[in-house]
Amino acid sequence: MANRWGIPKEVEELVKARDLSCVYCGISFLEPDGSTKSKPSWEHIINDIRINGPENIALCCRSCNSSKGPKDLEIWLESSFCKKKGIDNSTLATVVLDHLKRK
């Protein structure tokens, strides 16, 4: 059975165990700061809701998810938001880096 975003339960469980912090900025989900912006949200690294495997599904903070929106990852990583937050290869999770290597 899938969740309301079409993510299969087994993928959801794997991603929740893997992504304990935002896959983009690295903010920890284990030590919430009280802000709703730092809460985890589902992310499709490639903006295609049909790709629901663990290589494309991740958890990121609501702040990064809101900023990225439907933008392509490579374009978003060059945005002023990412520059201001210091988001670069040193903060990106392996699942994101793996995606960039495949490009």
DSSP file (Angstrom, degrees, kcal/mol; ACC not computed):
  #  RESIDUE AA STRUCTURE BP1 BP2  ACC     N-H-->O    O-->H-N    N-H-->O    O-->H-N    TCO  KAPPA ALPHA  PHI   PSI    X-CA   Y-CA   Z-CA
    1    1 A M              0   0    0      0, 0.0     8,-1.9     0, 0.0     2,-0.2   0.000 360.0 360.0 360.0 143.6    0.0    0.0    0.0
    2    2 A A  B     -A    8   0A   0      6,-0.2     2,-0.0     1,-0.1     0, 0.0  -0.676 360.0-116.8-104.1 157.4    1.2    3.5   -0.8
    3    3 A N    >   -     0   0    0      4,-2.2     3,-2.2    -2,-0.2    -1,-0.1  -0.160  50.5 -80.3 -79.8-174.6    0.9    6.7    1.2
    4    4 A R  T 3  S+     0   0    0      1,-0.3    -1,-0.1     2,-0.1    -2,-0.0   0.637 132.2  54.8 -68.1 -12.7   -1.1    9.7   -0.1
    5    5 A W  T 3  S-     0   0    0      2,-0.1    -1,-0.3     3,-0.0    -2,-0.0   0.335 120.8-106.7 -97.5   4.8    1.9   10.7   -2.3
    6    6 A G  S <  S+     0   0    0     -3,-2.2    -2,-0.1     1,-0.3    46,-0.1   0.602  70.8 146.7  82.6  11.6    2.0    7.3   -4.0
    7    7 A I        -     0   0    0      1,-0.1    -4,-2.2     2,-0.0    -1,-0.3  -0.721  52.4-117.8 -85.2 122.2    5.2    6.3   -2.2
    8    8 A P  B >>  -A    2   0A   0      0, 0.0     4,-2.7     0, 0.0     3,-0.5  -0.255  20.8-118.6 -59.3 145.5    5.2    2.5   -1.4
    9    9 A K  H 3> S+     0   0    0     -8,-1.9     4,-2.5     1,-0.2     5,-0.2   0.866 113.2  52.8 -53.8 -42.6    5.2    1.6    2.3
   10   10 A E  H 3> S+     0   0    0      1,-0.2     4,-1.9     2,-0.2    -1,-0.2   0.863 111.3  46.6 -66.6 -33.8    8.5   -0.2    2.0
   11   11 A V  H <> S+     0   0    0     -3,-0.5     4,-2.8     2,-0.2     5,-0.2   0.912 110.9  53.0 -70.7 -42.6   10.2    2.8    0.4
   12   12 A E  H  X S+     0   0    0     -4,-2.7     4,-2.4     1,-0.2    -2,-0.2   0.923 111.1  46.2 -56.7 -46.4    8.7    5.1    3.0
   13   13 A E  H  X S+     0   0    0     -4,-2.5     4,-1.8     2,-0.2    -1,-0.2   0.910 113.0  49.1 -65.3 -43.1   10.1    3.0    5.8
   14   14 A L  H  X S+     0   0    0     -4,-1.9     4,-2.0     1,-0.2    -2,-0.2   0.929 113.5  46.5 -61.8 -45.8   13.5    2.8    4.2
   15   15 A V  H  X S+     0   0    0     -4,-2.8     4,-3.3     1,-0.2    -2,-0.2   0.897 109.5  53.5 -66.4 -41.1   13.7    6.5    3.6
   16   16 A K  H  < S+     0   0    0     -4,-2.4    -1,-0.2    -5,-0.2    -2,-0.2   0.870 113.1  44.4 -61.6 -36.0   12.5    7.4    7.1
   17   17 A A  H  < S+     0   0    0     -4,-1.8    -1,-0.2    -5,-0.2    -2,-0.2   0.843 119.8  42.0 -75.2 -33.9   15.3    5.2    8.5
   18   18 A R  H  < S+     0   0    0     -4,-2.0     2,-1.3     1,-0.2    -2,-0.2   0.915 107.2  58.5 -79.2 -46.3   17.9    6.6    6.1
   19   19 A D     <  +     0   0    0     -4,-3.3    -1,-0.2     1,-0.2     4,-0.1  -0.661  50.4 152.3 -97.6  85.6   17.1   10.3    6.1
   20   20 A L  S    S+     0   0    0     -2,-1.3     9,-2.9    -3,-0.2    10,-0.6   0.471  73.2  30.5 -89.6  -3.6   17.5   11.5    9.7
   21   21 A S  B    S-B   28   0B   0      7,-0.3     7,-0.2     8,-0.2    38,-0.2  -0.944 108.3 -69.3-145.1 165.4   18.4   15.0    8.5
   22   22 A C     >  -     0   0    0      5,-2.4     4,-1.0    -2,-0.3    38,-0.3  -0.345  38.0-139.7 -58.9 130.3   17.5   17.1    5.5
   23   23 A V  T  4 S+     0   0    0     36,-1.6    70,-2.5     1,-0.1    73,-0.2   0.600  98.2  37.2 -70.1  -9.6   19.1   15.6    2.4
   24   24 A Y  T  4 S+     0   0    0     68,-0.2    64,-0.3     3,-0.1    -1,-0.1   0.838 131.5  16.6-105.8 -58.8   20.0   19.2    1.2
   25   25 A C  T  4 S-     0   0    0     62,-0.1    -2,-0.1     2,-0.1    67,-0.1   0.658  91.9-127.5 -96.5 -16.4   20.9   21.4    4.2
   26   26 A G     <  +     0   0    0     -4,-1.0    -3,-0.1     1,-0.3     2,-0.1   0.494  46.4 160.7  87.6   3.3   21.6   18.7    6.8
   27   27 A I        -     0   0    0     -6,-0.1    -5,-2.4     1,-0.1    -1,-0.3  -0.379  44.1-113.1 -61.2 134.2   19.3   20.0    9.5
   28   28 A S  B     -B   21   0B   0     -7,-0.2    -7,-0.3     3,-0.2     5,-0.2  -0.457  21.2-163.9 -74.7 136.5   18.6   17.2   12.0
   29   29 A F  S    S+     0   0    0     -9,-2.9    -8,-0.2    -2,-0.2    -1,-0.1   0.568  89.4  65.6 -87.8 -11.8   15.1   15.8   12.3
   30   30 A L  S    S+     0   0    0    -10,-0.6    -1,-0.1     1,-0.3    -9,-0.1   0.723 105.6  41.3 -82.0 -22.9   16.1   14.2   15.6
   31   31 A E  S    S-     0   0    0     -3,-0.0    -1,-0.3     2,-0.0    -3,-0.2  -0.662  85.3-162.0-124.0  74.5   16.6   17.5   17.3
   32   32 A P        -     0   0    0      0, 0.0    -3,-0.1     0, 0.0     4,-0.1  -0.254  14.6-150.9 -62.4 142.2   13.7   19.7   16.2
   33   33 A D        -     0   0    0      2,-0.2     3,-0.1    -5,-0.2    -4,-0.0   0.360  46.0-106.3 -93.5   5.6   14.2   23.4   16.7
   34   34 A G  S    S+     0   0    0      1,-0.3     2,-0.3     2,-0.0     5,-0.0   0.253  83.7 122.0  90.8 -13.3   10.4   24.0   17.1
   35   35 A S    >   -     0   0    0      1,-0.1     3,-0.9     3,-0.0    -1,-0.3  -0.637  62.1-142.7 -84.9 138.5   10.1   25.6   13.7
   36   36 A T  G >  S+     0   0    0     -2,-0.3     3,-1.2     1,-0.2    26,-0.4   0.772 100.2  68.3 -68.6 -22.9    7.8   24.0   11.1
   37   37 A K  G 3  S+     0   0    0      1,-0.2    26,-2.2    25,-0.1    25,-0.4   0.766  98.1  51.0 -65.6 -24.7   10.3   24.9    8.5
   38   38 A S  G <  S+     0   0    0     -3,-0.9    -1,-0.2    23,-0.2    -2,-0.2   0.404  85.6 108.6 -95.2   3.0   12.7   22.3    9.9
   39   39 A K  S <  S-     0   0    0     -3,-1.2    23,-1.5    -4,-0.2    24,-0.1  -0.506  78.6 -99.4 -77.4 149.5   10.2   19.5   10.0
   40   40 A P  E     -C   61   0C   0      0, 0.0     2,-0.3     0, 0.0    21,-0.2  -0.361  41.1-179.0 -71.1 147.4   10.7   16.7    7.4
   41   41 A S  E     -C   60   0C   0     19,-2.4    19,-2.3    -2,-0.1     2,-0.2  -0.979  34.3 -96.0-141.5 154.1    8.7   16.6    4.2
   42   42 A W  E     -C   59   0C   0     -2,-0.3     2,-0.4    17,-0.2    17,-0.2  -0.468  41.7-167.7 -72.8 138.6    8.7   14.1    1.3
   43   43 A E  E     -C   58   0C   0     15,-2.6    15,-2.2    -2,-0.2     2,-0.7  -0.992  22.1-153.6-132.2 132.8   10.8   15.1   -1.7
   44   44 A H  E     -C   57   0C   0     -2,-0.4    13,-0.2    13,-0.2     5,-0.1  -0.932  12.8-159.3 -97.6 110.9   11.1   13.7   -5.2
   45   45 A I  S    S+     0   0    0     11,-2.9     2,-0.6    -2,-0.7    28,-0.3   0.941  90.0  43.3 -58.8 -48.5   14.7   14.5   -6.1
   46   46 A I  S    S-     0   0    0     10,-0.2     2,-3.1     5,-0.2     5,-0.2  -0.891 103.8-121.7 -92.3 125.9   13.7   14.3   -9.8
   47   47 A N  S    S+     0   0    0     -2,-0.6     2,-0.4    23,-0.1    -2,-0.1  -0.325  76.6 111.5 -73.7  68.1   10.4   16.1  -10.0
   48   48 A D    >   -     0   0    0     -2,-3.1     3,-2.1     3,-0.2    -2,-0.1  -0.900  53.7-158.6-142.2 108.4    8.4   13.1  -11.4
   49   49 A I  T 3  S+     0   0    0     -2,-0.4    -1,-0.1     1,-0.3    -2,-0.1   0.610  90.6  67.5 -67.5  -9.3    5.8   11.6   -9.1
   50   50 A R  T 3  S+     0   0    0      1,-0.1     2,-1.0     2,-0.0    -1,-0.3   0.666  83.6  77.9 -81.5 -15.6    6.0    8.4  -11.1
   51   51 A I    <   +     0   0    0     -3,-2.1    -3,-0.2    -5,-0.2    -5,-0.2  -0.784  54.4 155.5 -96.5  96.0    9.5    7.7   -9.9
   52   52 A N        +     0   0    0     -2,-1.0    -1,-0.1   -46,-0.1   -41,-0.1  -0.021  25.2 118.7-116.4  28.9    8.9    6.4   -6.3
   53   53 A G  S >> S-     0   0    0      1,-0.1     3,-2.0   -46,-0.1     4,-1.8  -0.474  79.6-101.7 -88.6 167.3   12.0    4.3   -5.6
   54   54 A P  T 34 S+     0   0    0      0, 0.0    -1,-0.1     0, 0.0    41,-0.0   0.661 119.0  65.5 -64.9 -15.4   14.4    5.0   -2.8
   55   55 A E  T 34 S+     0   0    0      1,-0.1    44,-0.1     3,-0.0     3,-0.0   0.653 115.5  28.2 -78.8 -13.8   16.9    6.6   -5.2
   56   56 A N  T <4 S+     0   0    0     -3,-2.0   -11,-2.9   -11,-0.1     2,-0.4   0.576 107.0  78.4-118.8 -17.5   14.4    9.4   -5.9
   57   57 A I  E  <  +C   44   0C   0     -4,-1.8     2,-0.3   -13,-0.2   -13,-0.2  -0.811  56.4 150.5 -98.7 133.5   12.4    9.7   -2.7
   58   58 A A  E     -C   43   0C   0    -15,-2.2   -15,-2.6    -2,-0.4     2,-0.5  -0.919  42.8-111.5-148.5 171.6   14.0   11.5    0.2
   59   59 A L  E     +C   42   0C   0     -2,-0.3   -36,-1.6   -38,-0.2     2,-0.3  -0.957  37.8 167.0-110.4 130.7   13.2   13.6    3.3
   60   60 A C  E     -C   41   0C   0    -19,-2.3   -19,-2.4    -2,-0.5   -38,-0.1  -0.921  41.6 -89.8-133.7 164.1   14.1   17.2    3.3
   61   61 A C  E  >  -C   40   0C   0     -2,-0.3     4,-2.5   -21,-0.2   -23,-0.2  -0.335  37.4-114.8 -70.5 157.6   13.1   20.1    5.6
   62   62 A R  H  > S+     0   0    0    -23,-1.5     4,-2.6   -25,-0.4     5,-0.2   0.821 114.8  59.2 -63.1 -31.1   10.1   22.1    4.6
   63   63 A S  H  > S+     0   0    0    -26,-2.2     4,-1.9     2,-0.2    -1,-0.2   0.947 110.2  40.3 -63.9 -48.9   12.2   25.2    4.0
   64   64 A C  H  > S+     0   0    0    -27,-0.3     4,-3.0     2,-0.2     5,-0.3   0.907 115.6  52.1 -66.2 -41.2   14.3   23.4    1.4
   65   65 A N  H  X S+     0   0    0     -4,-2.5     4,-2.6     1,-0.2    -2,-0.2   0.911 110.2  48.3 -62.6 -42.4   11.3   21.7   -0.1
   66   66 A S  H  < S+     0   0    0     -4,-2.6    -1,-0.2    -5,-0.2    -2,-0.2   0.905 114.6  45.9 -63.9 -41.9    9.4   25.0   -0.4
   67   67 A S  H  < S+     0   0    0     -4,-1.9    -2,-0.2    -5,-0.2    -1,-0.2   0.917 115.7  44.8 -68.6 -43.6   12.4   26.7   -2.0
   68   68 A K  H >< S+     0   0    0     -4,-3.0     3,-2.4    -5,-0.1    -2,-0.2   0.927  78.7 151.1 -69.3 -44.3   13.2   23.9   -4.5
   69   69 A G  T 3< S-     0   0    0     -4,-2.6    -1,-0.1    -5,-0.3    -2,-0.1  -0.192  78.3 -21.5  48.7-134.8    9.6   23.3   -5.5
   70   70 A P  T 3  S+     0   0    0      0, 0.0    -1,-0.3     0, 0.0   -23,-0.1   0.359 104.1 125.0 -87.5   6.8    9.4   22.0   -9.1
   71   71 A K  S <  S-     0   0    0     -3,-2.4     2,-0.1    -4,-0.1   -24,-0.1  -0.289  71.2-102.7 -66.0 149.6   12.9   23.3  -10.1
   72   72 A D     >  -     0   0    0      1,-0.1     4,-2.7   -26,-0.1     3,-0.2  -0.479  32.9-119.1 -65.6 144.2   15.5   20.9  -11.4
   73   73 A L  H  > S+     0   0    0    -28,-0.3     4,-2.6     1,-0.2     5,-0.2   0.901 111.0  51.6 -54.2 -48.0   18.0   20.0   -8.8
   74   74 A E  H  4 S+     0   0    0      1,-0.2     4,-0.5     2,-0.2    -1,-0.2   0.879 112.9  45.3 -61.8 -39.3   21.0   21.4  -10.6
   75   75 A I  H >4 S+     0   0    0     -3,-0.2     3,-1.1     1,-0.2    -1,-0.2   0.921 112.6  50.9 -69.2 -44.3   19.3   24.8  -11.2
   76   76 A W  H >< S+     0   0    0     -4,-2.7     3,-2.2     1,-0.3     6,-0.5   0.884 101.6  61.4 -61.8 -38.5   18.0   25.0   -7.6
   77   77 A L  T 3< S+     0   0    0     -4,-2.6    -1,-0.3     1,-0.3    -2,-0.2   0.709 103.5  51.8 -63.0 -18.1   21.5   24.3   -6.2
   78   78 A E  T <  S+     0   0    0     -3,-1.1    -1,-0.3    -4,-0.5    -2,-0.2   0.404  89.8 115.4 -93.6   1.1   22.7   27.5   -8.0
   79   79 A S  S <> S-     0   0    0     -3,-2.2     4,-2.1    -4,-0.2     5,-0.1  -0.190  79.4-115.6 -72.8 162.2   19.9   29.5   -6.4
   80   80 A S  H  > S+     0   0    0      1,-0.2     4,-2.8     2,-0.2     5,-0.2   0.830 115.5  61.2 -64.7 -31.8   20.4   32.4   -3.9
   81   81 A F  H  > S+     0   0    0      2,-0.2     4,-2.2     1,-0.2    -1,-0.2   0.952 107.3  43.4 -58.2 -50.0   18.5   30.3   -1.3
   82   82 A C  H  >>S+     0   0    0     -6,-0.5     5,-2.5     1,-0.2     4,-0.9   0.899 114.3  49.9 -65.3 -40.7   21.2   27.6   -1.5
   83   83 A K  H ><5S+     0   0    0     -4,-2.1     3,-0.6     3,-0.2    -1,-0.2   0.925 112.0  48.3 -62.7 -44.0   24.0   30.1   -1.5
   84   84 A K  H 3<5S+     0   0    0     -4,-2.8    -2,-0.2     1,-0.2    -1,-0.2   0.873 116.1  43.1 -64.9 -37.9   22.6   31.9    1.5
   85   85 A K  H 3<5S-     0   0    0     -4,-2.2    -1,-0.2    -5,-0.2    -2,-0.2   0.498 111.6-118.8 -87.2  -4.0   22.1   28.6    3.4
   86   86 A G  T <<5 +     0   0    0     -4,-0.9     2,-0.6    -3,-0.6    -3,-0.2   0.801  51.8 166.7  72.3  28.9   25.5   27.2    2.4
   87   87 A I      < +     0   0    0     -5,-2.5     2,-0.2    -6,-0.2    -1,-0.2  -0.686  17.1 124.1 -81.3 119.5   24.0   24.2    0.6
   88   88 A D  S >> S-     0   0    0     -2,-0.6     3,-2.1   -64,-0.3     4,-1.4  -0.847  78.5 -60.3-155.8-170.1   26.6   22.6   -1.5
   89   89 A N  T 34 S+     0   0    0      1,-0.3     8,-0.1    -2,-0.2    -2,-0.1   0.755 128.0  61.1 -56.8 -24.6   28.2   19.2   -2.1
   90   90 A S  T 34 S+     0   0    0      1,-0.2    -1,-0.3     3,-0.0    -3,-0.1   0.721 111.4  37.5 -76.3 -19.4   29.4   19.2    1.5
   91   91 A T  T <4 S+     0   0    0     -3,-2.1    -2,-0.2    -5,-0.1    -1,-0.2   0.613  93.9 103.4-103.4 -15.5   25.9   19.4    2.9
   92   92 A L  S  < S-     0   0    0     -4,-1.4   -68,-0.2   -67,-0.1   -69,-0.1  -0.441  71.3-121.6 -73.8 139.4   24.1   17.1    0.4
   93   93 A A    >>  -     0   0    0    -70,-2.5     4,-2.4    -2,-0.2     3,-0.9  -0.331  28.9-104.3 -73.1 160.0   23.2   13.5    1.4
   94   94 A T  H 3> S+     0   0    0      1,-0.3     4,-3.1     2,-0.2     5,-0.2   0.861 119.5  59.6 -54.1 -41.3   24.6   10.6   -0.5
   95   95 A V  H 3> S+     0   0    0      1,-0.2     4,-1.2     2,-0.2    -1,-0.3   0.856 110.2  42.9 -60.1 -34.4   21.3    9.9   -2.2
   96   96 A V  H <> S+     0   0    0     -3,-0.9     4,-2.2     2,-0.2    -2,-0.2   0.915 113.5  50.4 -76.3 -45.1   21.4   13.4   -3.7
   97   97 A L  H  X S+     0   0    0     -4,-2.4     4,-2.0     1,-0.2    -2,-0.2   0.890 107.9  54.5 -59.4 -39.7   25.1   13.2   -4.6
   98   98 A D  H  X S+     0   0    0     -4,-3.1     4,-1.4     1,-0.2    -1,-0.2   0.896 107.1  51.1 -60.6 -40.1   24.5    9.9   -6.3
   99   99 A H  H  X S+     0   0    0     -4,-1.2     4,-0.8    -5,-0.2     3,-0.3   0.926 108.9  50.4 -62.4 -44.6   21.8   11.6   -8.5
  100  100 A L  H >< S+     0   0    0     -4,-2.2     3,-0.6     1,-0.2    -1,-0.2   0.853 107.4  54.4 -64.1 -34.3   24.2   14.3   -9.5
  101  101 A K  H 3< S+     0   0    0     -4,-2.0    -1,-0.2     1,-0.2    -2,-0.2   0.824 103.5  56.4 -67.5 -31.5   26.8   11.7  -10.5
  102  102 A R  H 3<        0   0    0     -4,-1.4    -1,-0.2    -3,-0.3    -2,-0.2   0.688 360.0 360.0 -73.9 -18.4   24.3   10.0  -12.8
  103  103 A K    <<        0   0    0     -4,-0.8    -1,-0.2    -3,-0.6    -2,-0.1   0.476 360.0 360.0 -73.2 360.0   23.7   13.2  -14.7
